[in-house]
Amino acid sequence: MRVADVPCFLLEDGPSGQHIVWVNDAFTRSTGFTLEQVRWRTPHVLYGEWTDREEIARLAGLADAGEPGTATICGRRADGSPFWSRVSVTPVPGEDGAPRTHWIAVLVDVTELVERDAAQTALVERERAERTGLGIVAQISDLLMDLDAPYTLREITRLLERGGVVSWAGFYLNDGGLSAAEGIDVTAPPSGRGHRHGNVPPDDVPTGRDEPDQVQLLLDGALDIPVQLDLTGWHATTSASGWLAEHVRPHVQEVAPGLTEVLVMAVPGRRRVMGVLVVIPSDVTRGAGLDALEDLARTVLQLTVRRVGLAVDNVRLYEREHRLAETLQRAMLPEQAEVVGLDVWSYYAPNVEHAQVGGDWYDVLQISPEVVGVVIGDVVGHDVEAAAAMGQLRSVVRSYAYEVTTPGPVLERVDQLVAGMRIPRSAALVLTTLSRDGEGWHVEYSRAGHLPALLVRHGVVTPLSDASGPLIGFGGRPRSTATAELTPGDVLIFYTDGLIERRDRALRDGVDALVDVAAGITAIDAAGIGEELLSRFADSPEDDVAVVVVRIPDPEDDAAFSGSPRSRRWLLPSEPASIGRARHAVLRTCQAWSLSDGPSAELVVSELVANAVLHGWGHIALRLYDTGEGLRIEVEDSNPTPPVATDGHPGRIGGYGMQIIDRLADWGWRPARDGKLVWAKVRSEVRPVSQEA
């Protein structure tokens, strides 16, 4: 490049500072200024409002020191348009050492380079912001995986604030009216039955005030775009907009004093709007209006409300189905009675992947004072249809067992009736009756395609594999009945295939493994035997599991034995009869473990289970542990509300349950997956209970 092609101009020191005295043609072509336009003017003629004054001052300082300097400056052309140039200012030496009086300034136009760098920087910043936005959305998705957490929605709003998406945010769900929400109330109905926030009486609307309730339009689904809520304007006090403005105003005054509007976005579910998200965009605190919400921030907020809305809808729908399934399952499972002369323990656990509904079932029938029936069965499937089929079969078997008693003929009748009922699912079962015979029991059984029960006697296991036949509904011919005799100490183990079935082994191998474990069991009470089986086989079942253990008590062995496994568990229906069952289970366990805490433990478990029956719902889980320092009792129900010790109910009987427990045991509670768990460790020495309690 020739020197003549490089824009430059000459500066001369004067009384009022430096001024331009000469420019070349390249300067005129580059800036549009001619010599006549700039002669005797200061370089400020080349500056614009966007020129960096600090860089200019730095160059002036170098000039005063007689030193050359260089800076990249955004100046202006003659037509007012900006341009970037690399300015190099060099002093012109005076003759014979005379003081310098002139400066030569060279301009190199770098507008294209600067704009390209700026575009690249903006692109990098945009990509960084997008990655940040995607990261925030991913973290929100992670938070929504734990919907049971009590502050999920609050954590999401804090994440939006920390990420710079908004200055403040708050969720308000519409559950029979708007309310601030830090978590998700799973007991509210799923979408489809929403309620308006409130009805505005006609006399609450002044003359000439006919503005639509914008927030209510969002809740009704009539608007699908965010609305700006005026915090200072008039709103009917019972309207959604009026209520929301009143509750949001304190937050706004704390974050952005003087702000008069907030942005309100709908939180959509499947069929209705679940609530709203109220936000103060980040730019508002820097003086920008609500309409200045950046596209990226708007996208993040839109993704957030969609994810939250679907999550709220899903968790409530699941909770409703879960409660329905639990109610159905509870209605299907038997109320196991205490059988005189037999030690009976039962266990049922549906596969958790199938919404707590399964086709396995068991039944314990007190057919007469001297005859007990035991049924265990399995309907194909893990859905409500399978559970319904199971309920039908259970009712049919129960009815015929009371009438006929002998297992073979009972199953023949069941075959005939099931064929006419057109039950869509095939089923397998074992029906067994035990009749008292002196000191022992006489057993009759018949199998319909089900795995055989196991008879355990002095460490020897015998499968009761006779009297086998096809699945229920496929009989078509007489079914046989087999017999066996039981003596004191004998154990019968009934089970469904979920206890032993695994993908990595054949079912026959699972039966063999169960036989080996049953032969080595050391416990002698039914609950202890069941616990040993569950500890070996039920840690990670792949199907529904039902187990019934029946033991013929042996007074001599029972009195001398103290080596039972030190844990027990029972699943009890939420009904008053369970209180008596729990007390009996604790006394039996203390006897089996040679614990002296039986009377106190009986009183403690009675109060704990009574509270669960009165104030909880769903099944009640009872667990007993021998800690080595005393008996620990755990009772779990589906009510998350913690227990509270009170001074009783004035004028009424009761209300002292937790006081009694406090006198007899150290106790506490913790949240459980579906409710709460209350525990109590019975003290060996207790303070006397007052007469008042």
N, C-alpha and C positions, 0 to 999 in steps of 0.2 A: 504494500500500500504506500502510495506517495504521501509525502508530508502535506502536500496541498490538498489531499483528500481527507485529512484529519481536521475536524472542527477545532478551532482554537481562537482565543482572543487575548488581548493584551490589557493588563491592568496597570494603572499609574496611581502612586500615592498622591493624595491631595489633602487640603486642610480639613475636608469633611469625610476623609476616608478614601478607600480605593474606588476608582471609577474606570469604566471601560473606555479605551481610547482607540482600539482597533479590533476588527474581526476579519477573518478570511471568508472566502466564498463558501467553503465547506460548512462553516458555522451557520451562514445564512440558509444554506440548503437544508441543514439538519434541524434548525430551530425555527426558521421562518422570520427571524429578526434580521433586519439590515443594519448596517453601520449607523445610518442616520437615526434609527429607532433606539439604539442603545448607547451611542456616544455620549460621554460625560455623565452616564447614569451608573449607579452602583450595581453590583451583581444581583441585588435583590429583584431586579426586573425579571430574572430567570427563575425565581422561586414561586412555588405555589403553596396553597394551604396545606398540602400533604408533605411538603419538604421537611426533612428532619433537621430542625434547628440546632440540635446538639452537634450533629456532624458539621454543620456550617461553622459553629463556634469553635469546634476543634481545629478546622482548617485555618480559621482566622488566628487562633493562638499560635499555630506553627508559623504562619506568615509573620506575625509580630516578632517571633524569635529568629526570623531569617532562615527558616528551614523549609524544605519542600514538604508537601503533603498530598495524600490521595484519599478520596472518599467516593462511595457510591451514593448518588443523590438523585431523588426524584424531583425534576424541575418541570417547567412548563414551556410549551412552545408559544409562538406569537398568537396562535388561534385559541390558546387556553388549554389545550390538551396536554396531559402529563406525558413525560418520557423519562426513562432511567438512563443515567450516564455515569461513566466512571471518570471523575474529574481529578486531574493531576495538576497541581499548582507548583511552579518552580520559580524562584527569584532570578532576575536577570542581573548579573554582576555589574557594578558600576565601573567606569573607566578609571584606571590607575588607582584602584582601591577606594574610589569614591563610594559613599553610602548608596545602597541599592534603592531605586525609586520605581522600578517596574517589575511586573510579574507576568509570566506567560502561563495561561491556563489551557489545557488540552482536554477535550471532551471525547469520550468513546461511547457511542450509543450502545447500551446493553439492555434495552427494553425487552427485546425478544428473549434474552437469556433469563432476565429476572422474572418475566411472566411465566416462562417455562418452569423455572424453579418454584415459583409460587403455586403453579398448577400441580406440580409434583408434591409439594408440601401439603397442599389442600387434599390431594388424593390420599396421601399417607394418613393425614388426620381423619379423613372420612373412613378409611379402612379401619383405623384404630377405633374410631367411635362405633363402627358397625360390629367389630369384634367384641367391644365392650357391651354393646346392646345384646348381641347374641349370648354373651356370657351371662348377662343378667337374666335373660329369658330361660337359659339352661338352669341357672340356680333357682329360679322360680319353679320350674318343673320339678326340680329335686325337692323343694320345700313341699310341693303339693303331693309328693309321694307319702308324706307323713301327715295325713289329714287328722289323725287322732290328737296331734299336738294342740294344746289349748290356744296357742298364739300364732298359728300359721299365717293368718292374714296380716297380723301386725308385722311379722318378720318380712313378709313380701313388701309392705309399704316402706319399711326401713331400708330394704335392699334397693328399692327405687330411689329413695332419697340419697343413700350413700353412693349410688352409681351416677348421680348427677342428672337423672332423668327428670326428676321433679324436686321442688323445694319442700313439698309436703304432700302426703297422700293419706286417704282414709277410706276404708270400705264400710258401706252401710247396706245391710241385707234387708230385704223386704219380706219378713216373716209375720204376716198379719199387721204390717206397718213397718216403716223403716226403723232400724236400730243400729247403733255403732257395733261393728263386729271385729273382734281381734282373732277369733277362731271361728269354727264352723259348728253350728248346732245341728247335729245329725238327726235329732228327733223331729225337726221340722219336716213338713211333707215335701216330696220331690216336686219337680216342676209340673205344671198343669193345673194346680189349684191355688194360684196366687191370689192375694188380696190387695185391694187398693189401700194406699196409705191412710186415707181418711176421706170422708165425705164433707164437702164444704156447704154449710147451711146457707140458704139464699140471703138471710139477713146479715151474713158475715162479709158480704161483698158490697162495698160502697157503690153509689151511683156512678156510672161511667167506668167502673173497673171491670173489664171483661177479658183481661189478659189470660191466655191459657196457662195452665199449670205445667210448665216445661218438664219438671222432674217427673210428674205423674205420667206425662206422655212417654217419657223414657221407660218408666216402669210398666206401662201398658203395651210397650212395643210399637207405639205409633211413630216414634222417632228412632232412627238408626244412626244418627250422628251425634257427637257430643254437643252439649248445650252450655252456655255461659250463664251461671246463676248470679243474679244481681243481689248482693248482700244488703244493700241499702234501700232497694225499692220495696213496693208494697207487695205482700203475699198474704193470702188468707192463712190465719194461724193454724187451722187444721189441715191445710194442704201439705203435700209432699215438699213443695218448694219452700213454704214457710217454715216447716219443721226443720228441713235440712239447713236452711240459711241460719236459723237460730243456733243449731248445734255446731256448725262449721265456723261461725264468726270468731269464737275465742281462739281457735287454732290459727286462723288467718291473722289476727291481731298480734299473735306471738311471732309468727314467721315473717309476715310482710305487712307491718302496720300501714294503714291507709288504703290497702287494697280493697276494692269494692266488688270484685267479681272472682269467681272460681270456675274451673272447668269440671263438668259432671259427665261421666261416661257410663253407659249401661253395662251391666255384667250379665251377659245373656246365657241362659241355660238352653235346654233342648226345645222346650215349648213355651217358655215364658222367661221374662227377665228376673234374675234372682236378686238384683239389687243394683247399687251404683258405686262407682269409684270416684271420689272427689279429689282433685289434684290442684296444686299451685305449681305451674310450670317453672322451671329453673330461671328462665329469662325474666320472669315477672319481678323478681327481687332485684334485677338490674335495670328496671325501668321499662321493659318491653311489655306490650299488651298480651292478653291471653291468646290472641290470634297469631302470636309469634312463636307458637310451639313448633319446634323443629320437626321435620318429617321423620327423622330417626326416632326421636322421643315419642312421637305420635304412634309410630309402628310398634315400638316396645310396649306402650300402654295398651294398644289394641290387642296385641298378642297376650298380654297379661290378663285383661278382663275376659277374653275368650277362654283361656286356660282355667282361670279361677271359676268362671261360671259353669263350665263343664265338670270341673272337679267337685264343686258344691252339689251340683245336680247328681253326679254319679255316686257320691258318698251317701247322699240321702236316699237314693234309689236302692243302693246296696243295703243300707241299714234297714229299710222297709222290708226288702226281700229276706234279709237275715232274721228280722223279728218274725216274719211270717213263717220262715223255715223252722225257727226255734219253737214257735207255737205249735206247728204241725208235728214236729218231732216229739215235743213234750206230750202231745196228745197220743202219739203212737206208742211211746215206751210205757212199760208197765209200772204200776206202783208196787214195787216189790214188798210183799208182806213178810213179817217175821214168822217163820215157819217153826212151830213147836217141834222140838226133837231133831232139827237139822240146822247146820251152820251154812247159810247161803250168802254168797257174795256175787255181785254182778257188775259189769263194766260195759259201757258203750261209748265209742268215739267215732263220729263220722269223719271221713277224709276232709281236711280243712280246705282242699281245693274245690270242693263241691258245695259251697254255701251252706254247710252244716246240715245237709239233707242226704240221707242214704236209704238203701233198701234193706239193710241188716236189721234184725230185731230179735228180741228174746222175750220170754214171758215166764212168770212163776205163778202157778195157780194153786190155791188151796181148794182143791176139788171137794174134799170132805175132811173132817178132823183127822182121818187116818190116811188120806191119799193126797199126794202133792204132784202136780204136773209141771214139767219143765219143757219149754219149747225154744228152739233157736233156729233161725232161718235167714235166708238171703234171697232178695229179689234182685234180678239183673237191673243195673242202672244206678245213677246217682243224682236223680232229679226229683222234682215234685211228683211226677207220674209214678216213679218207682216207690216213693214214700206212700203215695195213695194206695198203690197195689199192695204194699206191705200192710197198711192199715186194714184193708179189706180182708186179707188172708188172716191176719191176727184175730180179727173179730170172728171169722168163720171157725178157725181152729178152736178158739176159746169156747164158743158156743157148743160145738160138738163134743169137746173134751169133757165138759160138765155133764153132758147127757149120756155119752157112751162109755167113756173112761179108757177102754182098751185102745191102744194106739193104732193098730192096723185098721180096724173098722172106722176109726175117726178119720184117717187119711183117705179111706175109700169114699166117705161122704164128702170130704173136702174136694176130692177129684171131681165128683159129679156136679157139685155146686159151682166150682170154678169154671168148669166147661160151659155151663149155662151163663155165667156172669161175663164171659168173654174178657177176662182180665188180660191186658195186652202184654204182660211181662211174665216170663217163666220164673219159677221160684223153687228153691230147695229148702228142706227143713228136716229137723229131727224132733219127734214127739216122744217124750219119756214120762212115765208115771212111776212114782215111788209109793208103795203101800207098806205101812208099818207091819212088821212081822216079829213080835216079841222084842228082843233087844236089837234086831237088825231091820233091814228093809228089803222088800221084794221089788225088783225093777222090771218093767216092761217097756219096750221101745220099738219104734219103727222109723225107718229112714226113707226119705224121698229125695234121692240124689244129693244128699248132704254128707259132709265129712263125718266120720264116726266120732262119738264121744269117747273119752279115755277114762278107764277105771284104774285108779292108782291104789295099790295095796302093798304096804311094807316095801316100797321102792320098786315094785314090779308093776309095769304099765301094760294094760290089756285094752286094745281098741274094741269097742262094742260095734263090730262091723257087720253083724248079721242083720236080717230083716231089711235088706236094701231093696230099693225100687226106683222107678223113674221119677223125674221131676213132677211136682204138683201139676195136675191138669192133664197129665199124660199117662195116667194109670191104666184104666181100661180093664183091669183084672184085679182079683183080690190082693190085698197087701198083707204081708205076714207080720207077726209080732214076735220078737225075741225076748228072752228073759235073762235075768242075772240076779244074784243074791249079794247084798251088801252087809258087811259086819262093821262094828265100831272101829273108827279110824280110817275107813275107806273114803276115797275121794272120787267124785265124778267131775270131769272137765268138759264143758261144752264150749264150742268156739266156732266162729265163721272163718272163711279162708283168708280174710284180711289180716288175721293175726300172723299167719305163716307165709303168705304168698309174697314172693319177691321176683323181680324181673330176671335176676341173675341165677335163679335155681328153679328146678322143677317143683311142682306142688307136692309130689311124693317125698322129695327130699325135705321139704318144709315140715311135713307130718313126722318124718323120722327125727328131725331136730327137736320138735315139740315133745316127742316121746322121751328122748334122751334127757331133756331138761326136767320134765315131769318126774322122771325116775330119781333125780337127784335133789328134789326139793326138800328143804329142811323144815319149813314152816308146817304147822299142824292146823292152824285155823284157816278158814276159807279166804279171808281177806289177805292173810300173809301169803298163801299159795298164789292167789291172783296177782299180788304185787310182784312176786318173783317171776311169774310168766310175763307180765307187762315189762319188767325191767330188761328182760332178755329179747323180747320180740316186738314191743310196741313203741320203741323210741322214734322210729321213722316209718310208720306204716304207709303202704302204697294203696290201701283200700280201707273201707269202713271196717271197724273191729267191734265185735261183740263177744263177750266172754261171760260164762256163768260157772261158778265153782260151787259144788254141793259137797259137804263133808258130813259124815256120820260121826258125831262126837264120841270120844273115848275118854271117860272120866279119869282113868288111871294115867294115861299119857298126857292129858291136858293139864293135870295138876303138877306133873313133874317137869314140864317143858318150859324153857325160857329162852330159846334161841331163834325166835321169829325175826324176820327182817323188820327193821325199825321204822317202817313208814306204811301208811295206809291211805287209801282215798276212796271216796264214795261220791256218786253223782245223785243228788236228791231233787225231787220235784219241789217247786215252790208252793208248799201247802202245809197246814198245821201238822199232819201226820209225820212229816219229816223230822219234827223236833224230837218225837219219841224214838224214831229210828236212829237219830244221831246220838242220843243219850245211851241207847242200848249198844251202839257201835263203840262208843268210848269206854263203857264199862267192860265190854268183851275184850277190847284191845289192852286195857290196863291189866286185865287178868292174864292175857296171853304173854304180856311183857313183864309180868311180876312187878308192876308199878303200884305204889301205895297212894297215888294221887286220884284214884277213881272217883270218890265223892265230890271233891272240888272240881275235877275235870268235867264230871257230869253236869254240874250246875253251870259251869262256864260255857260249855258247848250248847247247853239248852238256851242260854241267853243269846249267844251269837247266832245260832240258827233261827231262833225266834225273830230277831231283828231282821235277818235276811228275808224271812217269810213275810213279815209285816211291811217292810220298806223296800225290798228289792223286787226283782222280776227275773224270769228265765230260770234255768236250773241253778241249784246251789251246789257248789263243790266243797266237800269236806275233806280235809287232809290232816292226818295225825303223824307226828314225828317224835321219836324218842331221842332227845338231844344229849342224853347222858347226864343231864342235870335236871331233867324234868320233862313233862309232856308238853309239846308245842301243838297248838290247835290252829288251823287256818280255815277260814270260811270265806268263800268267794261268791259274790252275786253280781248282777248286771247293773246295779245302781251306783253311779260314780260318787254320789254324795257321801262324805266321810261321816263316821259315827260320832255322836256328841254325847258326853255325859251330862245329864240334866239333874235337877233337883226334884224330879217327879212331876206328874201332872196334877196341878191343884184341883182338889175336889174329885179326883178320879183315881182309880187303882192303876198302878203301873208307872213306867217311866224311869225305873231304877236299875234297868238292866246293865248299863255300862258302869254304874256305881258298884254293883255286885261283882262284875268282872274285875274292876279296879282293885277290889279288896282281895280277890283270890289269885290274881295273875298280873304279870307285866304284859301290857298289850300295846298294840299300835296298828297302823293300817298303811296301805300303799295303793296307788292306782294299779289296776290290772287292765288287760287288753280290752275287755268289754265292760268294765265296771270298777270294782274295788275288791281288795283282799284285806280282811281283818284277821290279825293273828293274836294269839294269847299264849304265853308260857306260864303254866300253872306253877305256883310256888309250893315248895314242900311244907313251909311253915307260913301260915297266913294270919293276917290280922282278923280279929273277930268281926263278923258282920253285924252292924247295929240292928236293933229291933225295928227301927224306922224303915231300913232298906229291906 
